[in-house]
Amino acid sequence: MSQQILNLVEQPHIREDAPQFDVGDTVDVHCKILEGVKERIQIFNGVVIAKSGSGTREMFIVRRIVAGEGVERKFPLQSPKIAKVEVKRSGVVRRAKLYYLRGRVGKAVRLTERRTDRAAKAAAVEKAAKAAKKAEKAANKPAKEPEAAATE
């Protein structure tokens, strides 16, 4: 019963645009920073190493390397101070918490990328762009050769 009451109280405060991401994803967290009277957005990018809680109490931890030192920051997902969370790439993981990354350095920290529909679509667009560029280059090449022959 108390859980139902808690859900009713929390419902108006849950964001409609809550981002969908998982542990192992590389994300850009856009945080609102208040400096005096001015407000600006600062981007904190890194790998999501843990998620916890539910409802308005849901939190996630993002880890990044700054000047060779590991920096972790814990964010409340429903906070108004978070402007948005952008997923840059999705990683393949087999655990709920990636605390083992704390002990790793350099290339050992990298996670293999999960092939999703978004990644496949981006790869297809990139491939089509390369093909169009190659076709344009091939179309321009014969046009240049007769000019070179005429100048000689």
N, C-alpha and C positions, 0 to 999 in steps of 0.2 A: 504494500500500500504506500509506504513512504517513498519508494522508487517512482511510483506513478505521480505522486505529488511533486517530487523533484523534477521530473520530466515536464510537467505542466508549467512550473516556475521557470525552468531553463529555456523552454521553447521560443519565447519572443527574443531571446538574446543570441540565438544561434544564427550565424551568418548564412545567407542564402548562397553566396558566391564562395563558399569554402572550397579550397583547392583539393584535388585528388592526387595524392602522392603516397609513396610507400617508403619503407626503410631501404636504403641503398640507392635512392635517387639523388642525383645532384640537382640542387635547387638554388634559386636566387630569391632571398627573402627581402622584400622591400619594406624597410622599417621607417616609420615617421619619427623624426628626431626634432625636438623642440629646443631651439637655441635662442633664448631671450624671447622676442616676439615673433621671430621667424621660424617657420616650420619647413624642414627639408626632408627628402627621402634618401636614406642610406641603404645600399645594397650589401647584404651579407650572403656570400655564396659559399656552398660547401656540400658535403654529403650528409644526408639524414642518417644518423646512427641509431636513433631510438624514437619510438612514439609511445606515449602512455596516456592513461585517462580516457574519459569519454564525455560527450556533451560539451558543456562550457568549460570543463576542466581539462580538456585534451591538450597535451603538450607534445612538442617534438624538439629533439636536440640535433643541431647542425654542427658539423666539425669541418674545419678548414686548417690549412697550414699557412702561417704568416711568418716570414723570415726564418724558416726552419723550425718554428715552434708551433705545436698544435694548439688551436684555439677552439673551444666549444661554447656554444651559446644555446640556451634553452628558451624556446618561444611558446607562449600560449596561442593555440591555433585560432581561437575566437577573439583575440585581442583587437581593439580598434586601432592600436598602434601599428599593426601590420597592414600595409596597404594591399599587398598581394604576394603570392608565392608562385614563382615560375619554375616549372620543371624543365631543366636543361637536358638531362639524359637519365635513363632508368638503368639501374644496375641489377645484375643477377645475384641474389643472395639466398641463403638457405637458413637464415636465422632471423629472429625478431629483433635482436639487439646486436649491434656491430661494435661492441666495446673492444674487441680484439684489435681493431684498427689503431687504437691508442698506442700499442706497442710496435707498430710498423712504421717504416721510414721509406721514402722515395717511391719507386715503382711498385713496391709491395702493397701500397695503400690503394692502388687502382682496383676498381671492380670491372668485370666484363659487362658490356652493355647488353641490355635486354632488347631484343628485336620486337618492337611493337608496331601497330598499324601506323602510328605517327612517324616512327623511324623509317618504316618501309616506304611510306608516302614521300618523306623527305629524300630518301635515296632515289626513288623513281623520278622525282622532280629534278634532282641533281643530274641524273643520268640523261634525262631528256634535254636539259640545258647543254650538257656536253655534246650530245648528238647534234643539236641545232647549231652550236658553235662550230663543230667539225664540218657540217654541211655548208655553212656560210663560208668557212675558210676554203673549202673545195670549190665553191662557186666563184669565189674571188680569184683563186689561183690561175685558172685559164685566162681570165681577163687581163691579168698583169703580164703574162708571157708574151702576147703579141706586141704590147707596148715596148717591152724590153728589146724585142727583135727589131722593131721599127727605129729605135734610137741607135742601133748599131750600124 
